[in-house]
């Protein structure tokens, strides 16, 4: 009896010690939970096709040591223009947002939003990453650790009345995502209305706006094909416009990670991720466009020849932007030349 008691005490002590070692090992492993906050509903294409696969890959490659909690549709509070500061200030850990949601704060990114600048989303996203590393990483984005930057596919006009020529746009109230697109629409004769993506559905249904500019891929989530019946696309080798995005992480949170977990994030950041995100987002355009076609909506295609008229009308946006950049001590023409060269390089 005495022998059994001693043996049980030894066994209990060994188990306690093993538990302590396991706990210490777990603590040493430094499991990390990161909160990812963004403005679109979870069923939208960017969360479904880009952000979720990216987060799943991080979790898998970290051996489950990194967990990424996903919070769509501003579930953690605030408004879309506040997202970048939420990451900067550590309110959340990672955000996906538009630099253009805070006008004037990230002026260099606007070069990719200039009219008829983009060829395709993959090439332009690669160009964006290169220019980000060279011109923006240690300046405009110095307050966060940037994981990826990219652009969406060709911007399209979605309107209640058909737009078959430039003159049809005159006086029409059209939602735009950023300052540059507002300037473009104003230059072309429309009345631009700036608002975040989530407000489009209500604004269209209540007649606050007559139309919007967004890529095809996001139209189903916003019920756009049900609210307007006209969609205007542009021919030629350059898209009407695009919008820039950033996936940014709180700097202190990144810096506090052990090296092996930093490597997991690093391996899934940068130019290849930018290219994947841009290509994937643009790849969702065709299925979304088909929804409008199947509804019998009116798809208007401006020919490459007629698109030249729109390009010429949009030219003053470039000159105005270069002047605005000069006031910020930024060489706008140099950025335009660099962006053009990089887009051409990656479009071949």
Secondary structure as the mmCIF struct_conf table of DSSP 4:
data_model
#
loop_
_struct_conf.conf_type_id
_struct_conf.id
_struct_conf.beg_label_comp_id
_struct_conf.beg_label_asym_id
_struct_conf.beg_label_seq_id
_struct_conf.end_label_comp_id
_struct_conf.end_label_asym_id
_struct_conf.end_label_seq_id
HELX_RH_AL_P HELX_RH_AL_P1 UNK A 2 UNK A 29
TURN_TY1_P TURN_TY1_P1 UNK A 30 UNK A 30
STRN STRN1 UNK A 32 UNK A 37
BEND BEND1 UNK A 39 UNK A 40
TURN_TY1_P TURN_TY1_P2 UNK A 42 UNK A 43
BEND BEND2 UNK A 44 UNK A 44
HELX_RH_AL_P HELX_RH_AL_P2 UNK A 45 UNK A 45
HELX_RH_PI_P HELX_RH_PI_P1 UNK A 46 UNK A 51
HELX_RH_AL_P HELX_RH_AL_P3 UNK A 52 UNK A 61
TURN_TY1_P TURN_TY1_P3 UNK A 62 UNK A 64
BEND BEND3 UNK A 65 UNK A 65
STRN STRN2 UNK A 66 UNK A 71
TURN_TY1_P TURN_TY1_P4 UNK A 73 UNK A 76
BEND BEND4 UNK A 77 UNK A 78
HELX_RH_3T_P HELX_RH_3T_P1 UNK A 80 UNK A 82
HELX_RH_AL_P HELX_RH_AL_P4 UNK A 83 UNK A 88
TURN_TY1_P TURN_TY1_P5 UNK A 89 UNK A 90
BEND BEND5 UNK A 91 UNK A 93
STRN STRN3 UNK A 94 UNK A 97
HELX_RH_3T_P HELX_RH_3T_P2 UNK A 99 UNK A 101
BEND BEND6 UNK A 102 UNK A 102
TURN_TY1_P TURN_TY1_P6 UNK A 103 UNK A 106
HELX_RH_3T_P HELX_RH_3T_P3 UNK A 107 UNK A 113
BEND BEND7 UNK A 114 UNK A 114
TURN_TY1_P TURN_TY1_P7 UNK A 115 UNK A 116
BEND BEND8 UNK A 119 UNK A 119
HELX_RH_AL_P HELX_RH_AL_P5 UNK A 121 UNK A 131
HELX_RH_PI_P HELX_RH_PI_P2 UNK A 132 UNK A 136
TURN_TY1_P TURN_TY1_P8 UNK A 137 UNK A 143
STRN STRN4 UNK A 144 UNK A 151
BEND BEND9 UNK A 153 UNK A 153
STRN STRN5 UNK A 155 UNK A 159
BEND BEND10 UNK A 160 UNK A 161
BEND BEND11 UNK A 165 UNK A 165
HELX_RH_3T_P HELX_RH_3T_P4 UNK A 166 UNK A 169
TURN_TY1_P TURN_TY1_P9 UNK A 170 UNK A 171
STRN STRN6 UNK A 173 UNK A 176
BEND BEND12 UNK A 177 UNK A 178
HELX_RH_AL_P HELX_RH_AL_P6 UNK A 179 UNK A 187
TURN_TY1_P TURN_TY1_P10 UNK A 188 UNK A 189
STRN STRN7 UNK A 191 UNK A 194
HELX_RH_3T_P HELX_RH_3T_P5 UNK A 197 UNK A 199
HELX_RH_AL_P HELX_RH_AL_P7 UNK A 200 UNK A 205
TURN_TY1_P TURN_TY1_P11 UNK A 206 UNK A 207
BEND BEND13 UNK A 208 UNK A 208
BEND BEND14 UNK A 210 UNK A 210
STRN STRN8 UNK A 211 UNK A 215
HELX_RH_3T_P HELX_RH_3T_P6 UNK A 216 UNK A 218
TURN_TY1_P TURN_TY1_P12 UNK A 219 UNK A 223
HELX_RH_AL_P HELX_RH_AL_P8 UNK A 224 UNK A 227
STRN STRN9 UNK A 230 UNK A 234
BEND BEND15 UNK A 236 UNK A 238
BEND BEND16 UNK A 240 UNK A 240
STRN STRN10 UNK A 244 UNK A 250
HELX_RH_AL_P HELX_RH_AL_P9 UNK A 251 UNK A 255
TURN_TY1_P TURN_TY1_P13 UNK A 256 UNK A 256
BEND BEND17 UNK A 257 UNK A 257
HELX_RH_AL_P HELX_RH_AL_P10 UNK A 259 UNK A 267
TURN_TY1_P TURN_TY1_P14 UNK A 268 UNK A 268
BEND BEND18 UNK A 269 UNK A 270
HELX_RH_AL_P HELX_RH_AL_P11 UNK A 271 UNK A 283
TURN_TY1_P TURN_TY1_P15 UNK A 284 UNK A 284
HELX_RH_AL_P HELX_RH_AL_P12 UNK A 285 UNK A 294
TURN_TY1_P TURN_TY1_P16 UNK A 295 UNK A 296
STRN STRN11 UNK A 298 UNK A 302
HELX_RH_AL_P HELX_RH_AL_P13 UNK A 304 UNK A 327
TURN_TY1_P TURN_TY1_P17 UNK A 328 UNK A 329
HELX_RH_AL_P HELX_RH_AL_P14 UNK A 332 UNK A 347
#
